[in-house]
Structure formats: structure tokens, C-alpha cells
Amino acid sequence: MKSPKMSGTIYLVAAASLLIGFCGGYLTGVKDQTPASRRVPLAGVSTGSLSQPASLILDSKSAEIAKRLNCVCGCKMELMACTCEDARGSKEIKLFVQDRVRQDLPESKIVNQLIDKYGEGIFIKRSDSK
């Protein structure tokens, strides 16, 4: 027969183990997520899995403009193929274009704003004469 002291110790060890397990699991899950205060919902962005970058789905007019652009983050890729999330990278530029299209700005004004913000190197080839 077990002593009451030994039974209490077993329950205490079991409870402590469960508590450590739950806390460890919670902290592991929390550290992999962006804090709520830093999350910014992006329209048209699929979340994908944690191992793959999110891709932005552009409307047809935004996509036509984006097809003529380079990503200027330093990756040297065409914008439509790039999925980088660097500052001044693919996602930022695509959102910039899509925002201007949704504001119903003329394409020439969007082009000028792209040049002002990212420089001439943003264009793969220029279709307009400036």
C-alpha cells in the first residue's frame, strides 16, 4: 500500500508535467506568430503555409502594369515572378500598383508615381515615352 505522501507527490509531479507541457506548447505556438499589434490585413493576399511566402492576387489592370516591372529589393527578378517580402519588395510594389488602380488613377500617373517612389530601374521596358 502506498503512503498518502507518495500518492500526493505523484499527482504533484503529473500536474507539474502537464503544466510545463501546456506552457511550452503555448509559447512555441506564440513565438511563430506575428503579434496582433503588428498584423496588417492585406486585401487579396492568400496566407498560404508558414513555409511559403504569401502571394498577392492582382486584378487584370494591376497585373498588366506589374508585368512591365522589376522587383527593386535587390533580387533582380521580374515583379510578377518574385514573391519576396523584403522592404521595397514584390508585395509592397504590387500593393502600391493595386492601390493606385483602385483609386482609378490613369496609368500615366501610376507610372510617374512608380518612378518617383522606386526609380527608373523599376521598369523592365518602358512602353510610354516620358
Secondary structure as GFF3:
##gff-version 3
##sequence-region A 1 130
A	DSSP	alpha_helix	4	31	.	.	.	ID=ss1
A	DSSP	three_ten_helix	36	38	.	.	.	ID=ss2
A	DSSP	alpha_helix	60	66	.	.	.	ID=ss3
A	DSSP	alpha_helix	90	102	.	.	.	ID=ss4
A	DSSP	alpha_helix	107	118	.	.	.	ID=ss5
A	DSSP	three_ten_helix	120	122	.	.	.	ID=ss6
###
